[in-house]
């Protein structure tokens, strides 16, 4: 029976009244900070720890593939973006498909970390953490998946050590050509900003300065996000997802001063990665010497690491015959969060990992 126009109007009014009540409730929860979403909720064990850094091995179902997949996170944000919330988690997705998943989390640097260099992270933390994982799993090889600057660390480790035993190297939104990084590096590139001006009394760049740098890249994005929130404030699932992403985007972490100086001098101003080589602890690391399979994943609408900055890795890292590129239509967090990640990005990543791993 077809509803009458009056019945349809009553139904729409009833729906809007219900949504208004939900908007008011969720608005109060947001304003008071109540009902914060669970982030980084996948169960895990700490298998290695040094200073603020930890290596987490996640618990899941039966392991189907070797070697273990180790995510190497960036230094400027919190690693729970890869395990954002139940049902929207890269870690959870890969565990469900039989991968053995770990995460190298750098923690929150303080004054004790101000002298940490790129060598500290690659030759000390990353090397020692992987040694602990090999002992824990009994598997000599690893798959390294580096996100943003973490991809640079993973590349230096894989190409710079004869004993690296990296079967697969996955680079996720990893900057290589810093001349294409736009406003993120423009001020220090042309000398308008001295990096020493960013370092505070702890010897690090404070988190607020990093947040401001990301915000200045797209200042209208924040307004657009709040407009989208207001439109869907009645939807509990949407609000929880929005809260999780908003929390991550605000939770930058301090950046060690010594590492910053290296990034500015070597990666930004000299743009050494575009030579295909880089000095690390006095030895020259040739990126083409990565021994295993390489996947370079780039996002076409990435405003943090633009496509032109990330794509050169597809020419510089590893053996051309063992190198693939995964091009995505989204932005910097498309690799881990949102509907597109669950529907497209993660299935493509899991398929590539399965093809280049050993099935038990």
Secondary structure as GFF3:
##gff-version 3
##sequence-region A 1 360
A	DSSP	alpha_helix	5	32	.	.	.	ID=ss1
A	DSSP	beta_strand	44	50	.	.	.	ID=ss2
A	DSSP	beta_strand	53	58	.	.	.	ID=ss3
A	DSSP	beta_strand	65	66	.	.	.	ID=ss4
A	DSSP	beta_strand	68	72	.	.	.	ID=ss5
A	DSSP	three_ten_helix	79	83	.	.	.	ID=ss6
A	DSSP	alpha_helix	90	96	.	.	.	ID=ss7
A	DSSP	beta_strand	101	105	.	.	.	ID=ss8
A	DSSP	three_ten_helix	111	113	.	.	.	ID=ss9
A	DSSP	alpha_helix	118	119	.	.	.	ID=ss10
A	DSSP	pi_helix	120	126	.	.	.	ID=ss11
A	DSSP	alpha_helix	127	137	.	.	.	ID=ss12
A	DSSP	beta_strand	142	147	.	.	.	ID=ss13
A	DSSP	alpha_helix	149	160	.	.	.	ID=ss14
A	DSSP	beta_strand	166	172	.	.	.	ID=ss15
A	DSSP	three_ten_helix	178	180	.	.	.	ID=ss16
A	DSSP	alpha_helix	183	189	.	.	.	ID=ss17
A	DSSP	three_ten_helix	195	198	.	.	.	ID=ss18
A	DSSP	beta_strand	204	205	.	.	.	ID=ss19
A	DSSP	alpha_helix	207	217	.	.	.	ID=ss20
A	DSSP	alpha_helix	220	231	.	.	.	ID=ss21
A	DSSP	alpha_helix	236	250	.	.	.	ID=ss22
A	DSSP	beta_strand	255	256	.	.	.	ID=ss23
A	DSSP	alpha_helix	257	262	.	.	.	ID=ss24
A	DSSP	pi_helix	263	269	.	.	.	ID=ss25
A	DSSP	three_ten_helix	272	275	.	.	.	ID=ss26
A	DSSP	beta_strand	277	280	.	.	.	ID=ss27
A	DSSP	beta_strand	283	286	.	.	.	ID=ss28
A	DSSP	three_ten_helix	287	289	.	.	.	ID=ss29
A	DSSP	beta_strand	293	299	.	.	.	ID=ss30
A	DSSP	alpha_helix	307	310	.	.	.	ID=ss31
A	DSSP	alpha_helix	313	316	.	.	.	ID=ss32
A	DSSP	three_ten_helix	320	322	.	.	.	ID=ss33
A	DSSP	beta_strand	323	328	.	.	.	ID=ss34
A	DSSP	alpha_helix	339	340	.	.	.	ID=ss35
A	DSSP	pi_helix	341	345	.	.	.	ID=ss36
A	DSSP	alpha_helix	346	355	.	.	.	ID=ss37
A	DSSP	beta_strand	358	359	.	.	.	ID=ss38
###
